[in-house]
């Protein structure tokens, strides 16, 4: 995706400008007829007054300005245009292929975490026990894959948990358009930010990362053959986060394997996935048809591991609810090695009222092991 130098101004964005600068709006979409917005409280609504202001002449000028900034054509032959600013990702589709008319989508990725730990629990994004478990997984230096369908909130979830990486551990981010904003979200922490372009692809960036002595590698999204490079990177002891499109955490190994360019030694590759991918998290969104609100939440959590030469998956949470059974011994040992004796204990909640703390109380401290059903 090309970086554009388009200025965030009323002149450049015209009637879209009030929605672009409004911090409560995350997405601005035009379908050829109507303008729709999505707000930070997960409401999606149509802007009726925008129909007249988004004229054919404005669309021509706006699309032309973006195309000029990235030195690209936008016409019947080049019918899809993608560009970005520091905080915006712009996708345009030409009317020659968009039957409903020239359309665009503008997604905002702000250098901020959209919710606090207390807000996450109070809004039922996850339970206190799930929150404690995942924070402790970061502290235990585990590798995360955040998965879900488009717009489920994978990157926002990853950004949230990146806050708990210790300040003295070096992080390298690799992305094609700025979404992590790790340095701005975590001021003072050690970070190098790499941006993909025509001369630096994902696989090369991952190999370059190995020479920069990181503790953590954060890859914006694994899409293709770079999956193999990522697993090889994690096999060296570097830890990390990435996102992936799938609708079930148990599909993560197959998705990663299918992305690899060569599968001549598929059994070894699968073993590597179970050895070096530790935590799978599925984000899901549900829309309330009555009021248009969208709820995003952590639906599934699982651990990948190997036991007696077999590849295993422990499904710890399903449908947003923890399954109360024992965590696999191999996973508990990972926590114990880092001095984490209560993997579900959440020490970061602090601003909830006493009634809310009771409502979202933590599990009994004597329960050292929690978890879900172990699946072969």
Steps between C-alpha positions, in 0.01 A plus 500: 500500500638837396566777750328824408603848600142624491447752778228447757308816415150618418622582150624147436213305658213743439169376647681198647724716718271522810483120514871451439607729786234375743684271747177311568482373140711203384374436145356715221346303211329617182312238294429710192182645646518528877761588761533269799712542811609271783559650844725395787197371692450254213198666343461507122266759354416674176558875462186617322617859457811388310317383189481846346846618611693209345459608143644355183742791476624444857553128434700581187714754684555284809587184308721698263687664788568164669606340170738788425657481845596135451580541127237248396222495244139448598282404205335203327833323459636587845171459680619458861708763679655457844686768692576604852586795717660474842170398661267421208467207262309591184355252250313616190311296239421641155142510369599277208506204741290635788145462371365726775735780395844628598564388856761545767587394851711702742619318811660691783781344702581734783814483716302406807347199672124529483420350841651448844515168687206603718295606199577169327358304792205732564399490131528120494780512247651226715472378857749598769637145499550504122668839527731378774588187304593690183701767682689222676559333162677819389707503819580131442634596155261302284431543128153626407283464191193728506243375252152588384308624202556847348423788740472264799758706689811283469752785485329697779520193724867450415572868569330467838709203613821649360486746790608223736829423326769609750657837419855361485415244228564613143206486260510510119178564309457401135198632307398633162286781639528652847265330744707378795619851606706317760743784566221754554289268714803398708718813528851436625505132410765359265349464154600488133221542242545346153270583209445267206544642151600385151861451613435341839251214507381320811741208476800729456381722784472200734852385410629854552330505837718211619811718460356780712496301825131528590320328785163531324386510137155640423382418146188689394345205318624170365354453152730287286840335476640718782326254736803272473743784575292601801501149650874474437548835675299388802699176511812702583347614829365834380142544619221679321149590393330468164146503360331251270167465322309193615181427693628246755823477697523129420543587132816706561750216432336406169477866393869554570600179324295585190675839473845348483654504156646149519337217694739218409562426867148573623528287815804693622335832420188404695713391795676837490167682508390311812842553657533874442145638482382508861172692530210534258235767561180536296331840486137511402248775436123484528253764389188581694234536231281712729736792559788435259761459772788265433653301780859386458631243744749220554314185398766227518838448663714194443852374562705305247762257629665164446474209741670165453576590138134580430358838397226620734253786544352599834185706451488723809213734411207456266205730428665759723493270804787320672478122515597408857735205470871457546750688288742264327805429713727621219332842508494522880874433501550799269329723755688349795836559331417872498387495863129520410330265744143621439454527120144636533581761761442847362697777670424781258139575588475803723235750403185292527253579775483257793175358364656442158809342656271259680301435183818425306686342791800286428510127552612346827871549555557140594400395148834482329383343177212595279425420142293315248452178318810354347454413134724267307 
